[in-house]
């Protein structure tokens, strides 16, 4: 398998040795087949797949370490539904031919990493990437010192991710 983020040969490793992206999500999606599983499913409790469907997630449940995958669908992630725990909350968002919106409280620091191919990522009104290929890199000033932080690894292919 090749890493969808950096393109390096990953073999059958769980994480890319070059960039560290979680490759289990891609493997799980490719292994699961059948029309009964094609809409909104949870893969192992830490991954939500929206395939030709829309999903709504909120931090009323623990989303730290969660991966939201949207393929020809959309996902809305509301991190304002409950207080965010002190420290860093990490999430991955993968959007292919779809769209994802993430709502983050104004007093929470945000860090975004990832790539976009024929897509774009927008963070609090600021365009990170929009075009053929772009790196998504953004960090709220003072991120490392902030009491509550959200790190989103955003990958978009023919799609968009908005963090508001």
C-alpha positions as CSV (number, residue, x, y, z in Angstrom):
1,X,0.0,0.0,0.0
2,X,1.1,3.6,-0.7
3,X,0.4,6.3,1.9
4,X,-2.5,8.5,0.7
5,X,-0.8,11.5,2.5
6,X,2.8,11.5,1.4
7,X,2.8,8.8,-1.3
8,X,5.5,6.6,0.3
9,X,5.5,2.9,0.1
10,X,4.0,1.7,3.4
11,X,3.8,-2.1,2.9
12,X,1.3,-3.5,5.4
13,X,2.3,-1.2,8.3
14,X,-0.4,0.3,10.5
15,X,1.2,3.8,10.3
16,X,3.2,5.4,7.5
17,X,6.9,5.4,8.4
18,X,7.4,8.7,6.6
19,X,4.6,11.0,7.8
20,X,2.9,8.9,10.5
21,X,-0.7,8.9,9.1
22,X,-2.9,6.1,10.3
23,X,-3.2,3.6,7.4
24,X,-5.7,1.3,9.1
25,X,-8.6,3.5,8.0
26,X,-7.8,3.0,4.3
27,X,-7.2,-0.8,4.8
28,X,-10.5,-1.2,6.7
29,X,-12.5,0.7,4.0
30,X,-11.0,-1.4,1.3
31,X,-11.7,-4.7,3.1
32,X,-15.3,-3.9,3.8
33,X,-17.7,-4.5,0.9
34,X,-21.4,-4.9,0.4
35,X,-24.3,-2.5,0.1
36,X,-25.5,-3.0,3.6
37,X,-22.3,-1.3,4.9
38,X,-22.1,1.6,2.5
39,X,-23.7,4.4,4.4
40,X,-22.8,5.5,7.9
41,X,-20.7,3.0,9.9
42,X,-18.3,3.0,12.7
43,X,-15.2,1.0,12.1
44,X,-13.8,-0.2,15.4
45,X,-15.3,2.6,17.4
46,X,-12.6,5.2,16.5
47,X,-13.6,5.7,12.8
48,X,-16.7,6.9,11.2
49,X,-17.3,6.4,7.5
50,X,-19.8,8.4,5.6
51,X,-20.2,6.9,2.1
52,X,-22.9,8.5,0.0
53,X,-24.3,9.7,3.2
54,X,-23.9,12.4,5.9
55,X,-22.8,12.1,9.5
56,X,-23.0,14.3,12.5
57,X,-20.6,13.8,15.4
58,X,-20.2,15.7,18.6
59,X,-17.8,15.8,21.5
60,X,-20.6,14.5,23.8
61,X,-18.7,11.3,23.2
62,X,-14.9,11.1,23.3
63,X,-13.5,12.0,19.9
64,X,-9.9,12.1,20.9
65,X,-8.1,9.8,18.4
66,X,-11.2,9.6,16.1
67,X,-11.0,9.5,12.3
68,X,-13.9,10.8,10.2
69,X,-13.9,9.6,6.6
70,X,-16.3,11.1,4.1
71,X,-16.5,9.7,0.6
72,X,-19.2,11.2,-1.6
73,X,-20.8,12.4,1.6
74,X,-20.5,15.0,4.3
75,X,-19.6,15.1,8.0
76,X,-20.3,17.8,10.6
77,X,-18.3,17.6,13.8
78,X,-19.5,19.7,16.7
79,X,-16.8,20.3,19.3
80,X,-18.9,22.9,21.1
81,X,-21.5,20.4,22.4
82,X,-19.5,19.7,25.6
83,X,-16.4,21.2,27.3
84,X,-13.2,20.1,25.7
85,X,-10.8,18.4,28.1
86,X,-7.5,20.1,29.0
87,X,-4.6,19.1,26.9
88,X,-4.6,18.1,23.2
89,X,-7.4,16.4,21.4
90,X,-6.3,14.8,18.1
91,X,-8.6,13.9,15.2
92,X,-8.2,12.9,11.6
93,X,-10.5,14.1,8.8
94,X,-10.4,12.5,5.4
95,X,-12.7,13.8,2.8
96,X,-13.0,12.6,-0.8
97,X,-15.6,14.2,-3.1
98,X,-17.4,15.5,-0.1
99,X,-17.2,18.1,2.6
100,X,-16.5,18.3,6.3
101,X,-17.2,21.1,8.8
102,X,-15.7,21.1,12.2
103,X,-17.0,23.6,14.8
104,X,-14.4,24.5,17.5
105,X,-15.0,26.9,20.4
106,X,-13.3,30.2,20.0
107,X,-11.2,29.8,23.1
108,X,-9.7,26.5,22.0
109,X,-6.3,26.6,20.1
110,X,-6.3,24.9,16.7
111,X,-3.5,23.1,14.8
112,X,-4.1,21.7,11.3
113,X,-1.9,19.5,9.3
114,X,-2.4,17.3,6.2
115,X,-2.7,17.7,2.4
116,X,-5.2,18.7,-0.2
117,X,-5.4,17.5,-3.8
118,X,-7.9,19.4,-5.9
119,X,-9.5,20.6,-2.7
120,X,-9.0,23.0,0.1
121,X,-9.0,23.6,3.8
122,X,-10.2,26.7,5.5
123,X,-9.5,27.5,9.2
124,X,-11.5,30.2,10.9
125,X,-11.9,32.1,7.6
126,X,-8.3,31.6,6.5
127,X,-7.7,29.6,3.3
128,X,-4.8,27.1,3.8
129,X,-4.8,25.4,0.5
130,X,-6.9,25.5,-2.6
131,X,-5.8,24.1,-5.9
132,X,-4.1,21.1,-7.4
133,X,-1.9,20.2,-4.4
134,X,-1.4,21.9,-1.1
135,X,0.0,21.3,2.3
136,X,-2.4,22.1,5.2
137,X,-0.3,23.7,7.9
138,X,-1.8,26.1,10.5
139,X,-1.4,26.7,14.2
140,X,-3.1,29.2,16.4
141,X,-0.5,31.6,18.0
142,X,0.5,30.2,21.4
143,X,-0.8,26.7,20.5
144,X,1.7,24.8,22.6
145,X,0.9,26.9,25.7
146,X,-2.9,26.8,25.4
147,X,-4.7,24.8,28.0
148,X,-7.1,23.2,25.5
149,X,-5.9,22.3,22.0
150,X,-7.4,20.5,19.0
151,X,-5.1,19.0,16.4
152,X,-6.8,18.1,13.2
153,X,-5.0,16.1,10.5
154,X,-7.1,17.2,7.4
155,X,-6.8,15.4,4.1
156,X,-9.1,16.5,1.3
157,X,-9.3,15.1,-2.2
158,X,-11.7,16.8,-4.6
159,X,-13.4,18.3,-1.6
160,X,-13.2,20.8,1.2
161,X,-12.7,21.0,5.0
162,X,-13.9,24.0,7.0
163,X,-12.9,24.5,10.5
164,X,-15.0,27.2,12.2
